[in-house]
Amino acid sequence: MASIDNDTNQMPNVTGAVIFVGYVLAALLLTTLIVVNLYRAYLSRPSWSSKEPSRVSNQFQVFVALAVLSFSTLSYHMLNYLIYSFRAWAEPEGLAILPGLHISKGLLSSSNLGFTAHLWQWLTESVLFYDFAKTICQNSANFWWTLQALLVSMASALFISIEGKKRDPRHE
């Protein structure tokens, strides 16, 4: 990924930073709500305890494992991309990558305010999304494979939705 020369006169992209932070927070919140609701439904479903309990329990465990694997894989790759982008932004600025960061004290603790300020500055000044889009559209092969991945994702979601409505799992 080649970074675009950062123009020092460019306006900070506060809107983009707020959207990105909102996206991350919404993803974490919604993932937590989904997991909690699935677990509550699993515990409160009386027919699951009477109808082949081991089969249903195994299915539940498999789907939870697949969901955790999927979310972990996505998070790992996204975090690596974000770290790469932060490093590419911070090194020319002469900033230490993670200077004295103490996660156990909380990101907004007084000892971490310098890092938090740099993080916000990176979010507002970097061309993170432009670089990402540029990488996707860099050549026809990248664009084609990205399009295929998006189409498969949409088709899978549509199939799951249709099958879910057909089978109406609430009444099994």
N, C-alpha and C positions, 0 to 999 in steps of 0.2 A: 504494500500500500504506500503510494507516494503522497506525501503531504503537500498541500498547496502552500506557497509562500504566504506567511501570515502578515498581512498589511497592518501596520501599527495604527493606521488612521481609521480602521474599520470600526463600525458601531458594535457594541456588545450585543449579542443575540440573546437577550433575556427571555424572550418568548420561547425560543427553542430550548433553552435550559429548563425553563419551568415545565414545558411539555414533557421533556425527557424525565425529569425528576418525578413528575406526576405519573408518567407511564410506569416507572419502576415501582413507585409506592402502590399504584393501583394493581399491578401484577402481583405484588407480595400480598396485599390485602385480599384480593379475589382468590388467589391460590389457597390462602389460609381458610377463607370461608368455605370454599369447595371441599377441602379436606375435612374440615370439622363437620360440615353437613353430611358428607358421605359416611363418615364414621358414626354420626348420630343415627342416620337412616339404617345403617348396618346393625347397630345395637338394638334399635326399636322395632325391627321387622320381625313379627312373631312367626310368620310362615317360613322364614329362613332357618329358624331353630328346629322346626319340625320336619321340613323337607330337605333331606340329604344335607345335613349340616356341614359335613366335611367338604362336600363339593362346592357349596356356596362359600364357605370360608376360604377354600383354596382359590376360587375365582376372585374373591375380594382381595386376597393377598397378592395374586398375580397382577391385577389391575393397579393396585397401589404401588407395587414394585415398578411396573412399567411407567406409571405417572411420575414417580420419583426419579427414575432413570432419565426420562425425557426432560423433565424440568432441570435436573442436575446438568445434563449435557448442554442444554441451551444456556444455562447460567454460566457454566464453565467457559464456553466459547465467547459469550458476550462479555464476560468479565475480562478475559484475555485481550479481546479487541479494545475494550475501554482502557486497560492498563497500557497497552501498546500506544494508543492515541495520547494518553496522558504523558507518557515518557517522551514521545515525539514532540509534544508541545513544551514540556518542562525543560528538557535538556538545552535547547537553544536559548531559553530564558535564563539559564544558569541556576535553576532551582534544583534542590535535592529532591529525589523522587518521593520518598516518604520520610521527611525529616522528623524524627522524634515522635512518630505517631503512636499513641497509646490507646488502642481500641477499648481496652478494659475500662478506661475512664469515661468513655463516651465520645463520639465524634465531635460534639459541640462543647466539650469541656475546655476550660481556659488553656490547658496545655496543648490542645489541638486546634486552636482557633487559626493559627497560621496556615496549617494544612487545609482547613475548611475554606479559608479565603482563597487559597490557590486552587482548590477544587472548583469553587464557584467561578473563579476567573477562567479556568480551563473550559468549563461548561459554556460560558458566555463568549469566549474568544475563539475556541477551536472550530475547525471546519469538519468536525466529526462526521456529521451526516452527509456532507458533501463528499468527503473521502469515501464513505461507505457506498454511496450511490455511484461514485466514479469507479470504484472497484467492481461493482456489479455490472456496470455498463461499459467496462474497459474494452471489451471485445465481444464479438457476436457469440462466442462459446460461453463466456460468463453470463451474458444476458439470457441465452437460451436455457442454460441449466437453472438459473434463478427462476425463470418463468415456469419451467417444469416443476420445480419444488413448490412454487406457489399454487399451481394448478392441482397438483396431487394433494396438497393440504386442503384446498377448497373442496375438492371432490370427496375427500375422506370425511370432512365435516358435514357435507351435505348427505352423504350416505349414512353416517351415524345418526343424523337428525331424522331422516326418513325411516330408518329401521327402528329407531326409538319410538316414533309415533305409531308405527305398525304394531309393534310388540307391546306397547303400553306397559312398561315394567311395574307400574304401581299395582297392577291386578294379578300378577303371577303368583 
